[in-house]
Structures are given as C-alpha cells and as structure tokens.
Amino acid sequence: METNLKNNKNICLILLIGIPGCGKTYLTNFLVNHLSKNMFSSNSKYFSNLCVIPVSYDDYISYHTDSNVMSWKQRRTDVFIGVEEFILYFKGYKNSLNSKLYVNNNYCTDNKDNMFIIIDDNMYYKSMRYEYYKLARKYEISFCQIYLEASLDKALEYNKKRDGVSIVPEQIIIKMNELIEKPNTSNNSWEQHSLTIPAFINFDEYLVLNQLYNIILSALESPVKDVIITSYENYEESKRITNCNLVHQVDVKLRNIIGNYIKQVKHNNSQIRYIADCVNNKRVQLLKDLKSGIFTVPPNIISLLLSSSRSDEHNKCLNNYFLDILTNDIYCDK
C-alpha cells in the first residue's frame, strides 16, 4: 500500500471491548447519535461533515446457530475485510462498495470529510484488537479503544433481559470473562488511546461524556503512522535508534529484575549489600559491553524486548534469561 493516500479525509476506528451483556451496543447507539448530531463539539473540524458506520459483530453471527469456532473466525474475517473496504472507498482507492457491511448499513459516505467506524465486538483478546491497529497503521488513520468493564454477575443479569434470539449462552459469557485481556497502556504502546469506563453508567454525565470526547479527539489528532525507510541514511539512522532503544530496554529490564531479586534474597542473606553491589556492577558492565558490541543479545530476546505487546510468558522468558546472566558467578571487588 502506498503511503501517499489519495485524499486527506479523516477516519477513526473506535473499538469497543467487553464481555457480552456489558452494554457495548447501547454505547454504540449512544456514540452514533452524538457523533451524527455533532453533540460532542461544534468547533472541531473532526466532528463536522461526518458519517458514522456502526459495525456490530452480532449482526453477522448467531451464537445459537453458528456453534463452530471456525465459523466465528470466518465471520470476523469477513467483518474485517468489510471495514478495510470502507476505508479504501472513503480514501478514494475504490469506486464502489460491495461488502455486506455496506448493504446492512447503507450509510452515505460521499462528500464527507470525516468517518467514524465503530467496531462493536467483544475483542477479548488483544491480538484481535491489534489486527485493527495494524489496519490503522497501514492506512495511517486514527485508532482508539473503549473498554466497558462489567462484573460477570451484572453481565449475566443484563443478558437475560435480551430478546430470545439475542441472548448469548451463559457459558460463552463466563468463558469470555475468564479470557478477556484488558487494554494495557503500560506494556502495549499501541493501546495508548484507550479508555476504561464502568458498564451500565450514564454516558450523558458530563465527566463521562468528556472522557469519551477526549479519547476520540486524542486519537484523531495523532493518527497511526506507518514508518517506511526510504534511503540508506534513514536505514542507518533507524538502526542507531533501534540500538539505543535496545540498550534502554535492557537497562529497564535489568533494573526491574535486580529490584525483584533483592527483595527475594534480603530476608535470607546477611550479605545483601554485597550481592546488591555485585548484580548492579554486572548490570553496568553488561550495558557497556552491549553498547560496544562485545555482548550481543539473541534475536529472539531482542524481539521480545522491543515488542509492543508482551505476554506473561514472554516476560518470564526475559526475566529468566537476564537473571541467569546477572547471578551466574557473581563477582566484585570486596
């Protein structure tokens, strides 16, 4: 995909996250109403001359008739392809829309300057959300997430109030509640534009409304950029930046490991000061060797360190690797 898009129209992907029964569809309707009627802001260029495309996954799957997991995945893929088609059309890469999403929505996008696509799905795995982030990066559009945090009991209670065909089997809600991976802005830089709000609250309350407005506006003001290296000089600069970032990430990880290690041994060892000095000296020497090229980090460890998304298993792997280096044959001048 070329980086020079055909027009400068603004697109914002808004992902809703939460277990079934937490009120995502209600929030979708609320956002559609407020965005369409320009109730967020009349002064911002982003909130005028716009169209809003709500995409509800429940419209394309039935938890009662589509019991096959592969069927769910295929439906999700179809929805994803349809969303990308909307982006291509709005950006001027396609002359027509054929997606089922368009047939279901039939919203007019012509002559609009701004488009909001609201993805109403559970998005309980961060890998699901990351696919949409990559889509935003590919076309350099805006991306944000809104997580509706609900207790399992409340979600089950709300689910029972749905119409018969809309009721989600309880075992599915219970399973999703166990599996859901909440947005983590600390570990995942790509989730920086994320908002967590309690389910079943009044979205019209000023503070809540302001939070919703701010998270969408911040995403619009900072579209995801797809960085492409176009020259040898840029390539060398990119390598230098990556290396500096690697040293920084190693330092951060080592400090974290040392802190936890000292806490574990301090109750069992009278020589705690000596051990602390030793591991810190090894940290300093390790960083020097890394900068000079004497010490090299294995590619798989580099990949984990520079990853924008780390699982608990990945962090365990990093901790074991560096802790072994720090504590193996501890030495220092006494």
C-alpha positions as CSV (number, residue, x, y, z in Angstrom):
1,M,0.0,0.0,0.0
2,E,1.3,3.4,-0.9
3,T,1.8,5.9,1.9
4,N,0.6,8.8,-0.2
5,L,-3.1,8.4,0.3
6,K,-5.5,9.8,-2.3
7,N,-7.1,12.3,0.0
8,N,-6.8,13.8,3.4
9,K,-10.1,12.7,4.8
10,N,-10.0,11.7,8.5
11,I,-11.0,8.2,9.6
12,C,-11.2,7.0,13.1
13,L,-11.5,3.3,14.1
14,I,-13.3,3.1,17.5
15,L,-13.1,-0.4,19.0
16,L,-15.5,-1.4,21.8
17,I,-14.2,-4.0,24.2
18,G,-16.1,-6.0,26.8
19,I,-17.9,-9.3,27.5
20,P,-21.4,-9.9,26.2
21,G,-24.0,-8.1,28.3
22,C,-21.8,-5.2,29.3
23,G,-23.7,-2.6,27.1
24,K,-21.5,-2.3,24.0
25,T,-24.4,-2.0,21.7
26,Y,-26.0,0.7,23.9
27,L,-22.7,2.6,23.8
28,T,-22.6,2.2,20.0
29,N,-26.0,3.7,19.6
30,F,-25.1,6.5,22.0
31,L,-21.9,7.3,20.0
32,V,-23.7,7.1,16.7
33,N,-26.4,9.6,18.0
34,H,-23.9,12.0,19.5
35,L,-21.4,12.0,16.6
36,S,-24.1,12.2,13.9
37,K,-25.8,15.1,15.6
38,N,-22.5,16.9,16.3
39,M,-23.2,16.8,20.0
40,F,-19.5,16.3,21.0
41,S,-18.1,19.5,19.6
42,S,-19.3,22.1,17.1
43,N,-15.9,23.8,16.9
44,S,-13.6,20.9,15.9
45,K,-13.1,20.1,12.3
46,Y,-13.2,16.4,13.1
47,F,-16.7,16.5,14.4
48,S,-18.4,18.2,11.4
49,N,-19.4,16.9,7.9
50,L,-19.1,13.4,9.1
51,C,-20.5,9.9,8.7
52,V,-20.7,7.2,11.3
53,I,-20.5,3.5,10.5
54,P,-21.6,1.2,13.3
55,V,-20.4,-2.4,12.7
56,S,-21.9,-4.9,15.2
57,Y,-20.4,-8.4,15.1
58,D,-23.7,-9.8,16.4
59,D,-25.4,-8.8,13.2
60,Y,-23.3,-11.3,11.3
61,I,-23.3,-14.3,13.7
62,S,-25.7,-16.2,15.9
63,Y,-24.3,-17.9,19.0
64,H,-27.1,-20.4,18.7
65,T,-26.8,-21.5,15.1
66,D,-23.1,-20.8,14.5
67,S,-21.6,-23.0,17.1
68,N,-18.4,-23.8,15.0
69,V,-15.4,-21.8,16.2
70,M,-14.1,-21.7,12.6
71,S,-17.4,-20.2,11.5
72,W,-16.9,-17.4,14.1
73,K,-13.4,-16.7,12.9
74,Q,-14.5,-16.6,9.3
75,R,-17.3,-14.1,10.2
76,R,-14.8,-12.0,12.0
77,T,-12.5,-12.1,8.9
78,D,-15.4,-11.1,6.7
79,V,-16.2,-8.1,9.0
80,F,-12.5,-7.1,9.0
81,I,-12.4,-7.2,5.2
82,G,-15.6,-5.1,5.0
83,V,-14.1,-2.5,7.3
84,E,-11.0,-2.3,5.2
85,E,-13.2,-1.9,2.1
86,F,-14.9,1.1,3.7
87,I,-11.5,2.7,4.4
88,L,-10.4,2.1,0.8
89,Y,-13.6,3.6,-0.6
90,F,-13.5,6.6,1.7
91,K,-9.9,7.3,0.9
92,G,-10.6,7.1,-2.9
93,Y,-9.0,3.7,-3.7
94,K,-12.3,2.0,-4.6
95,N,-15.1,3.3,-6.7
96,S,-17.9,1.2,-5.2
97,L,-18.8,-0.8,-2.1
98,N,-19.8,-4.4,-2.3
99,S,-19.3,-5.5,1.2
100,K,-22.2,-6.9,3.2
101,L,-21.4,-4.3,5.8
102,Y,-22.4,-1.6,3.3
103,V,-25.7,-3.5,2.5
104,N,-26.5,-3.6,6.2
105,N,-25.6,-0.1,6.9
106,N,-26.1,1.7,3.6
107,Y,-24.7,4.9,5.1
108,C,-23.8,7.7,2.7
109,T,-20.1,8.5,2.9
110,D,-19.9,10.7,-0.2
111,N,-18.7,14.3,0.2
112,K,-17.9,13.8,3.8
113,D,-14.6,14.9,5.5
114,N,-14.7,12.6,8.5
115,M,-15.7,9.0,9.0
116,F,-16.0,7.1,12.3
117,I,-16.2,3.3,12.2
118,I,-17.4,1.8,15.5
119,I,-16.5,-1.8,15.9
120,D,-19.0,-3.4,18.3
121,D,-17.4,-6.7,19.2
122,N,-16.1,-8.4,22.4
123,M,-12.4,-8.0,21.4
124,Y,-11.4,-10.0,24.4
125,Y,-8.0,-11.0,23.0
126,K,-5.5,-8.2,22.4
127,S,-4.5,-10.0,19.3
128,M,-8.0,-9.3,17.8
129,R,-7.6,-5.6,18.6
130,Y,-4.0,-5.5,17.3
131,E,-5.2,-6.5,13.8
132,Y,-7.3,-3.4,13.7
133,Y,-4.4,-1.3,14.9
134,K,-2.3,-2.7,12.1
135,L,-5.1,-1.7,9.7
136,A,-5.0,1.8,11.1
137,R,-1.2,1.9,10.7
138,K,-1.4,0.6,7.1
139,Y,-3.7,3.5,6.0
140,E,-2.4,6.0,8.6
141,I,-5.7,6.6,10.2
142,S,-6.8,7.1,13.8
143,F,-7.4,4.3,16.3
144,C,-8.8,4.2,19.8
145,Q,-10.4,1.7,22.2
146,I,-13.2,1.9,24.8
147,Y,-13.3,-0.9,27.3
148,L,-16.6,-1.4,29.2
149,E,-15.7,-3.0,32.5
150,A,-18.5,-5.1,33.9
151,S,-18.8,-7.7,36.6
152,L,-19.8,-11.2,35.5
153,D,-23.0,-11.2,37.6
154,K,-24.2,-7.9,36.1
155,A,-23.5,-9.0,32.5
156,L,-25.3,-12.3,33.0
157,E,-28.3,-10.4,34.6
158,Y,-28.4,-8.0,31.7
159,N,-28.1,-10.8,29.1
160,K,-31.3,-12.4,30.5
161,K,-33.2,-9.2,29.6
162,R,-32.4,-9.5,25.9
163,D,-34.8,-10.8,23.3
164,G,-34.7,-14.6,22.8
165,V,-32.6,-14.7,19.7
166,S,-30.2,-12.0,21.1
167,I,-29.5,-14.0,24.3
168,V,-25.9,-15.2,24.5
169,P,-25.4,-18.6,26.1
170,E,-24.2,-18.1,29.6
171,Q,-21.2,-20.5,29.2
172,I,-19.9,-18.2,26.5
173,I,-20.1,-15.1,28.7
174,I,-18.4,-17.0,31.5
175,K,-15.6,-18.2,29.2
176,M,-15.0,-14.8,27.7
177,N,-14.9,-13.2,31.2
178,E,-12.1,-15.7,32.1
179,L,-10.2,-15.0,28.9
180,I,-10.6,-11.3,28.4
181,E,-7.3,-9.3,28.1
182,K,-7.9,-5.8,29.2
183,P,-6.1,-2.9,27.4
184,N,-2.7,-2.3,28.9
185,T,-1.3,1.1,28.1
186,S,1.8,0.4,30.2
187,N,3.0,-2.6,28.3
188,N,1.4,-2.0,24.9
189,S,2.3,1.3,23.4
190,W,-0.2,0.7,20.5
191,E,-3.0,0.8,23.1
192,Q,-2.2,4.3,24.3
193,H,-5.5,5.7,23.1
194,S,-7.6,3.5,25.4
195,L,-10.4,4.4,27.8
196,T,-11.8,2.2,30.5
197,I,-15.2,3.1,31.9
198,P,-17.6,1.2,34.1
199,A,-20.5,-0.5,32.3
200,F,-24.1,0.5,33.0
201,I,-23.3,4.1,33.8
202,N,-25.0,7.2,32.4
203,F,-22.9,8.2,29.3
204,D,-24.6,11.6,29.3
205,E,-22.9,12.6,32.6
206,Y,-20.5,15.4,31.9
207,L,-17.4,13.7,33.1
208,V,-18.1,10.5,31.1
209,L,-19.1,12.4,28.0
210,N,-15.9,14.5,28.3
211,Q,-13.8,11.3,28.7
212,L,-15.4,9.8,25.5
213,Y,-14.8,13.1,23.6
214,N,-11.2,13.4,24.7
215,I,-10.2,9.8,23.9
216,I,-11.6,10.1,20.4
217,L,-10.2,13.6,19.8
218,S,-6.7,12.5,21.0
219,A,-6.8,9.6,18.5
220,L,-7.9,11.9,15.7
221,E,-5.1,14.3,16.5
222,S,-2.5,11.5,16.4
223,P,-3.2,9.1,13.5
224,V,-1.1,6.0,13.5
225,K,1.9,6.4,11.3
226,D,3.4,3.7,9.0
227,V,7.1,4.5,9.0
228,I,8.8,3.4,5.8
229,I,12.6,3.6,5.4
230,T,13.3,5.3,2.0
231,S,17.0,5.7,1.9
232,Y,20.3,4.2,3.2
233,E,20.8,7.2,5.5
234,N,17.4,6.7,7.0
235,Y,18.2,3.0,7.3
236,E,21.4,3.7,9.3
237,E,19.6,6.2,11.5
238,S,16.8,3.7,12.1
239,K,19.5,1.1,13.1
240,R,21.1,3.6,15.5
241,I,17.7,4.5,17.1
242,T,16.8,0.8,17.4
243,N,20.2,0.0,19.1
244,C,19.7,2.9,21.6
245,N,16.2,1.7,22.3
246,L,17.5,-1.9,22.8
247,V,20.1,-0.6,25.4
248,H,17.4,1.3,27.1
249,Q,15.0,-1.6,27.2
250,V,17.8,-3.9,28.5
251,D,18.6,-1.4,31.3
252,V,14.9,-1.1,32.3
253,K,14.5,-4.8,32.4
254,L,17.8,-5.3,34.4
255,R,16.8,-2.7,36.9
256,N,13.4,-4.4,37.3
257,I,14.9,-7.8,37.7
258,I,17.5,-6.6,40.2
259,G,14.8,-4.9,42.3
260,N,12.7,-8.1,42.5
261,Y,15.8,-10.3,43.1
262,I,17.0,-8.2,46.0
263,K,13.5,-8.3,47.6
264,Q,13.6,-12.1,47.4
265,V,17.0,-12.7,48.9
266,K,17.1,-9.9,51.6
267,H,15.3,-12.0,54.1
268,N,17.6,-15.0,53.6
269,N,21.0,-13.5,53.3
270,S,23.1,-11.3,55.6
271,Q,25.3,-10.2,52.7
272,I,22.5,-8.4,50.9
273,R,24.6,-5.2,50.4
274,Y,27.4,-7.2,48.8
275,I,25.0,-9.1,46.5
276,A,23.3,-5.8,45.5
277,D,26.6,-4.2,44.6
278,C,27.6,-7.3,42.6
279,V,24.5,-7.5,40.5
280,N,24.5,-3.7,39.9
281,N,28.1,-3.8,38.8
282,K,27.3,-6.6,36.4
283,R,24.4,-4.5,35.1
284,V,26.7,-1.6,34.4
285,Q,29.3,-3.8,32.7
286,L,26.7,-5.6,30.6
287,L,25.3,-2.3,29.3
288,K,28.9,-1.1,28.4
289,D,29.5,-4.4,26.6
290,L,26.2,-4.2,24.8
291,K,27.0,-0.6,23.5
292,S,30.5,-1.6,22.3
293,G,29.3,-4.8,20.7
294,I,31.2,-7.2,23.0
295,F,27.9,-8.6,24.3
296,T,25.1,-9.4,21.8
297,V,21.5,-10.2,22.7
298,P,20.0,-13.2,20.9
299,P,17.5,-12.3,18.2
300,N,14.6,-13.9,20.0
301,I,15.3,-11.9,23.1
302,I,15.6,-8.7,21.1
303,S,12.3,-9.4,19.5
304,L,10.6,-9.8,22.9
305,L,12.3,-6.7,24.4
306,L,11.3,-4.4,21.5
307,S,7.8,-5.9,21.2
308,S,4.9,-3.5,21.8
309,S,2.9,-6.4,23.3
310,R,4.3,-8.9,25.8
311,S,2.5,-11.8,27.4
312,D,3.3,-13.0,30.9
313,E,5.1,-16.0,29.3
314,H,7.3,-13.6,27.3
315,N,8.2,-11.6,30.4
316,K,9.1,-14.8,32.2
317,C,11.4,-15.8,29.4
318,L,13.1,-12.4,29.6
319,N,13.4,-12.5,33.3
320,N,15.0,-16.0,33.3
321,Y,17.5,-15.0,30.6
322,F,18.8,-11.9,32.2
323,L,18.6,-13.2,35.8
324,D,20.8,-16.1,34.8
325,I,23.4,-13.6,33.4
326,L,23.3,-11.4,36.5
327,T,23.6,-14.1,39.1
328,N,25.9,-16.5,37.3
329,D,29.3,-16.5,39.0
330,I,28.7,-13.3,40.9
331,Y,31.9,-11.4,41.5
332,C,33.0,-8.0,42.6
333,D,35.9,-6.4,44.4
334,K,35.4,-6.5,48.2
